[in-house]
Amino acid sequence: MSAIIATPISAAPRRPEARSTQPVLPRVAWWVISVCLAVLFLYPLWVMVSQISVEDFLSFADGAGGLSVASSLGNSIFVSVLATAVTVLVSTLAGYAFSRLPFPGSKAVFFVTLITFMVPFQAIITPLYLVLRDIGLSNNLVGLSLVIATFNLPLGIFLMRNSFAAIPATLEEAALIDGSSTLGALWRIMLPVALPGVVSTALLAFFAAWNEFFATLILITDQAQYTLPVSLGILSAGTNNAVDWGLMQAGVAITVIPCIVIYLVLQKYYVAGLLSGSVK
Amino acid sequence: MTSTLLPPAPAAAAALSSPRRRRTGLGRRRQLTGALLALPAIALLGIFFLWPLTRTVFMSFFDWPMLGAAEFAGLDNYAKAFTDAEFLRAVGFTLVYTALTTPLLLVVGFGLALLVSRRTRAARFFQTIYFLPVVIGLASGSFLWLFMWQSDVGPTTQLLGSLGLVDPAKNIFADYWGALLIVVGMVTWKVAGLQMLLLLSGLQSIPVEVNEAARMDGATGWQVFKHVTLPLLRPTLALVLVFSVAGSLLAFDQFYILTTGGPANSTITAVYQIYRTSFIQFDLGYGAALSLLLMLVLGLVSAVQMLLLRNSDHS
């Protein structure tokens, strides 16, 4: 952006990037420091990868008490997919309503949504447990998914509202003049344009759900229903307090590798979502 | 705005641009659609946020066991919190942890941001690497570090032991400072990349001309940094600070997994103590009161952030 603004000011050709970067560190020092830090940051991941053995992966399916890496992985996938789907669907609809279809009280509702941002769910986890018990969803993966989705909603609604607000009003008007219904315009015209926002919302929701620890630990009491992050410690606990570290690291790898792959592939959307969600 | 852009607008477009005045029927339908679309969000937030939040306030005035009848207790739970040695110790430890991690994360995050702020391919590559641990869950990261630093079998302990830096047979987690420093190290590894990213976007939003103008006026690199970069970066700095303060005040996963509160309950955080109160001692009313106190503190942190941001608008 700044480069575009800079061009008309200076008549002589110049390279602002090269000039602004040259001061503090000489080239060689920069490379040495960057590489050393990269080694430090990658070291724990190397430890994880170097510990994986075939036997550990073969022992994934059988576990004591109905708990195994395979079943925990299934639970994790179920919770993450459901929580992500609910977050994306609900925040798309609400984001569209808040940006395009204001109704009496919609400002107040949006304000309450933003307040949820500031209240840590750790603080209301005890009554949440009781609420889930009251509506028959205690110790239930669907209940857990809905709770995780709810706590991702503020960010999701915020991102989707901004995505829709950035689209020129004339686009929707054109669709409506052509005879589209409001929902038809949302689905066929607006959503494709707002797709980057949808992807960002989905990624943030997925990472949050996949890595959730505290809520699962408290809201799920049946070990067979545990998701990966919570089951890792129990899975590897053998008899006589002996810990099967190999099995634990294999479980850690199963939890970590999908996150890294998804991040490397969709980095652009993830970073964009993070930045617009926090910096505004 | 649309009407000024399209002066010879057909009747239909004019009706759309001011639906409320021209056709109340259409306007009301759009309002109704809007309310319907927002309904799922309102329902979820109502059931899983507002309802439990209200119940937290209500429960905090009761002696409320997990099973059995609740009994009204007035402000007893709150009074108890201020004399409860276990809770006060947890609060004290949380503050120590926050005071350790916040400046460390800020310095490391800032250092990384300055390092990768060059617009080159290599800088972007290192930026991706430093950010990698952010996408790993706090729990999996903790389990990974738990293994790394185990006595005898841990790869890091073995590596440092072979260099003669640590005694590989000694259990580092049995020592208060050893356990705390491992948690701080893990959190720095996991969170510094996020701080880097936020600070980097703040740094890159500063126009190049501003720095160059200062340079032309004869400012040195350090003077530019101190008098131009830092003041312009204040909103980002406030955000990054609040992120790490709030995150540290709410710490739980890393201590639950890495130290299990030990040695001798010396690394129990505020949220950990709330967890123990509600789900091990089953004292739900007292747990609710502690939760509300925590919420109050975090509200204060947010308020301070607002204040910092507002001041930066005027300066």
Interface residues (C-beta under 8 A of the other chain):
Chain A: S2 A3 I5 A6 I9 P16 E17 R19 S20 T21 P23 V24 L25 W30 W31 I33 S34 L37 A38 L40 F41 L42 P44 L45 V47 M48 S50 Q51 V86 L89 V90 S91 L93 A94 Y96 A97 F98 R100 L101 P102 F103 P104 S106 V109 V112 T113 T116 M118 V119 P120 Q122 A123 I124 I125 T126 P127 L128 L130 V131 I135 L146 V147 A149 T150 F151 L153 I157 A169 T170 E173 L176 I177 T182 L183 F207 W210 N211 E212 F213 F214 L217 I218 L228 P229 V230 L232 G233 W245 M248 Q249 G251 V252 T255 V256 C259 I260 I262 Y263 L264 Q267 Y270 V271 L274 L275 S278 V279
Chain B: M1 T2 L5 L6 P10 A12 A13 L16 S17 R29 R30 Q31 L32 T33 G34 A35 L37 A38 P40 A41 I42 L44 L45 I47 F48 F49 L50 W51 P52 L53 R55 T56 M59 L112 L114 L115 V116 S117 R118 R119 T120 A122 A123 F126 T128 I129 Y130 F131 L132 P133 V135 I136 G137 L138 A139 S140 G141 F143 L144 W145 F147 M148 Q150 V153 P155 T156 W189 G193 L194 L197 L198 S201 G202 P207 V208 E209 N211 E212 G221 T236 L239 F243 A246 L250 F252 D253 Y256 I257 V271 I274 Y275 S278 F279 L284 G287 A288 S291 L292 L294 M295 L298 G299 S302
